[in-house]
Amino acid sequence: MASHQLSGNSMTTLYWLTSFVCLVWLVQSAYDAYQRHQLLYWPNVIFFACMIGVIAGAAYQAMQVRHDTTSDTQDHHS
């Protein structure tokens, strides 16, 4: 069975898309919790903290992959 790998640009796009979708989910969930007056309930706080971690992690990975891809491209052109 063949192993397929995504290109650096594809990985960067997927990480940014993941980060963006999670941000939208976080905003929607926070707004919903605010409307129900449950913004600071501990399950919501834990969920929000986890989502912030996922958003930050995906954005960081996107920047790392982009940096690595850019570095590799510049190395090949030198």
N, C-alpha and C positions, 0 to 999 in steps of 0.2 A: 504494500500500500504506500503510495507516494505521500510524502510530507510536504505540506504547503506552508509557506511563510509569507506574511504580509510585508509589503515594502515599508520603509520608514515613514513615508508620507501617509500611507494607509493607517498605520498604527497611531500616528499623531492625530489623524482625523478621528479615529475611534475613541481615543482617550479624551479629546476635546468634546466630542459628542456625548460621551458618558458623563463628563463633568457638567456639561450644560443641562442634560436631561435630569440629572440628580439635583441640580440647582433649581430647576423648575419644580420638581417634585417637592423639594424642601420648602420653597416659597408657598406652594399650594397647600402643603400640610400645615405650615405655620399659620397661614391665613385661616384655614379651616379650624385649627385649634383655637385661634384668637376669637373667631366667631362663636365658638362653643364655650368660651371663657375657660379653656383648659390649656393655655399656652405653657404654663409652668408645672403641669403635672409631670411627675417623674418619668413615666414611660415616654412622654413626648420629648422631654429634655434629653433622655438617652438616645432616642431616635434622631433628634436634631444634631446631637453631637456626632453620632455615627455618620450621618449624611454629610456633615461638614468635613469629617475625616475622609470620606470617599471622594468628595468634590476636590479637596486639596490634594489627595493622593493621585487622582486621575489627572488633574492639571499639572502636577509636578512631573508625572511620568510623560505627559505630552511634551512638556518643555525639554525633558531629558532626551527623549527619542528624537525630537526636532534638532536639538543641539548635536547629538551623535550623528544624525543624518547629514547635517550641515558640515560637520567636521570631516566626515568621510568623503563628502563631495569635494570639499576644498583640498583634501589630501590627494585625491585622484587627479585634480587639475594642476597640481604643483609640479 
